C-alpha cells in the first residue's frame, strides 16, 4: 500500500485574530453590532514540498501529498500548526481530525476490482449487482472520537482530477483507494504535546486499519 495524501485540520471556537479585528471594524464603523465574518478560504501552496495550507475563518487545514511515511507527514503537520499558533494564537480548538488516503495497486481491470469489493463487503442484490462503480463508507463513533472509512475501486483519472494537487509519474491505472479519518470532537487548549499524542493515536489506527482492509480484500484477513 502507498500513502497518497494526508490532511490535518483544526476547527476553532473563534475566528483568527485578523478576522476578529476586521469584524470589530465592521461592527463599530458599520454600526452592525452582530455582524459576523464570512468568506472563501485562503489557500497557500508550497509546490516544492507538495504541501497546501488552507485558512478558513475558524479553521486551519494542512495537506501533504506523496510523503514517504505517515510519521514524517504528522511531524511536518505538527510543526506547521505550532508555527501558526506562534504567529497568531489559536482560540480553543473545538474539533481536530487527521485524514490519510492510501492506495493499493492491482494488476486487474476496473470491473474486476469492482467485483472484488462487492464480493467482500456487499450482499448480492439487484442494486449492487447492477452498479458499475461503488464507494463504501463506514463510521464508528466511540465517545468523543469518530473513525471514518471510505474505500472502493478507483481509476487513475479520478485520482488525478479529484484528489491530487501535484500528480506524479508511474501511477497505476487501477487500484483500491482508502480514506481514513480519525476525528476528535472535544474542546482543548492548543498545546504541542496534546496534538502530538492525538496524531500518534490517529496514525496508529490509520496504519493498522489500512493493513487490515487491504489484507482482507486480498483474502489474508478472513
N, C-alpha and C positions, 0 to 999 in steps of 0.2 A: 504494500500500500504506500501511497505517496501523499504527503501533506501539500495541499494546494494553496490554502488561504486560511488566515486567522483574523479574527476581529475581537477587540476588547472594547467594551462600551460601559461608560458610567453615566447614569441618569441622576441629575442633581435636584435638590429640593428648591433651589433658587437659581436664577439666571447668573451667568458670569458677570463679573463686576463691570466691564464696559457696557453691557446691555442694561445693567441696573442703573448706571449713571445716565444713559440715554433715556431710559424710561422715566427717570426723575425729571429730566429736562422737559419731556413731553407732558408729564403730569402737571408740572409747575407752570411752564410758559404757555402750554396749550390749554391750560385750565381743564384738564381731563384727569381728575384725581384717581380714577380707576383704570386708566389705560394700561394695557399690557403690550409687551413687545412680541411680535411675530415676524418671521422672515425665513427665507431659504437658508439652508446650511452653507457654511463657508468651508470650502474644500481646498486642501493644500497637498500637492503631490511631491513626494521625494522619489523621482523616477529612478535614479541610480540605485536606490535601495529597495525599489518596488514596495514603497510604503505610501499610505494615504491617511491623512488626518482630517476628520470631519468634525467641525464645531457647529453645534446647534445652540439655541438659546439656553437650554437647560441640560445639555448632554454633550459628551465628547466621545468620539469613536476613533480607534486606531486600527487600520487594516494593513496586513502584510501578505505578500504573495511569494511562494516558492522559497520559503525559509528552510534551511537544512534540517531543523528539528523543532518540535513544539516547545522544548525548553528554551532554545535560543529565541524563538518568537516571543515567548512570555517575558523573558528577561528584557528584550528591547521594548516591549509594550509597557512593562513596569517602569523602566527608566523614563520613557516618554511621559507617562502620567505624573510621575514625581516632578519632572521638569516643568510640566504645565502648572502644577499646583504651586510651585515656587514663583512662577511669573504672575499668576492670578489665582489666589487661594480659592479652592473649591468650597462650595457650601456643603451641607450634609449630603452624603450620597444615599439616594433612595433605592436604587437598583443597580446591580452590576451583572454583566454577563460576558462570557467568553465563548466564542464560536470557532470551531475548527472544521474545515472542509477537507475531506480525503477522497482519493480515487484509487480504484483497484482495476488495472487494465486486464482485459480478457481478449484472447485471440478468437473471438466469436463475433458473428454479425449481430446487429442490434436486436433483431427479432428473437434470437436465441437467448440473449441476455434478458429480454423481457419475459420469456418463458421461465427462465431460471428464477427470477424474482417472484413471479406468480406462484410457481410450484412450492417455493419455500415459505411464502408469507400469506398467500391468499387461498381461500376456498374456491373451488370451481363454481362458477355461476354464469348466467348469460351475460351480465355486465363485464365481469372480469375476463371471461374468455374472448369477448369482442374488443377489448381495449387494445389499442395499438401503442400505448405508452402508459406508464404508471409511475407515480411518486407516492411513497408510503410515509406517513407521519405518525409518530408516537410521542406522547408526553407523559412523563412520570412526575407527579407532584409529591414532594417529601418535605412537609413543613414549609419553611421559607424558601426552599430550593425547588426549581423546576428543571428537569432534564429532558431535553428535546432531541428527537431523532427525525431526520428526513433523508430518504435514500431512494434509489432506483437506478435504472439504466440511463445512460446519457451518451450522446454522440459529441464528438469534438466541437462541432459547430455551435452547439448550445452553450458549452463551457466558454467558448471564445466570445460569444455575443452577449451573454447574460451575466457571467460571474467574474471574468478576468478584466483587470485594467492593463496588465502587462503580460501578453501572451509569450510563450516560449516555443522553441522548436521541438520537434520529436514528440508531440502529444499523441497519445493513442487515439485511434479512430473511434473506439467504443470502450466504455468502462462502466463500472458501478460507482456512482457518487454517493457520498455520505456526509451530511452536515450534522454536527453535534453541537448543541448549545447548552451550557451549564449556567444557570441564572439564579441569582440570589435576590430576593425581594425583602430586604431587611436593612433599615437605615443604619449608617455608621459614619463616623468622622474619618475623613481620608487620612490614612497612615500607610507608609510604605510596607511595613511588616504585615499589616492586615491584608492588603491587596496581594502581597506575595503568597501568603498562605491560601488565599482564595484561588489564585492561579495554580498553585501546586495541586490543590484538590480537583480543580477543573481539568487540568492536564492528565492527572492520573486516571480520572474517569473516562476522558476522551480517548486516550490510548487503549485502555482495556476494552472499551466498547467497540472501537474500530476493529481491533484484533478479533474480538468475538464475532462481530457481524460478518466480516469478510470470511472468517473461517467457517461460519455457519453456511454461508452461501456456497462455499466450495465443498461442503459436506464434511467438514472436520469438527463441527461443533454440535453434533446431534446429542 
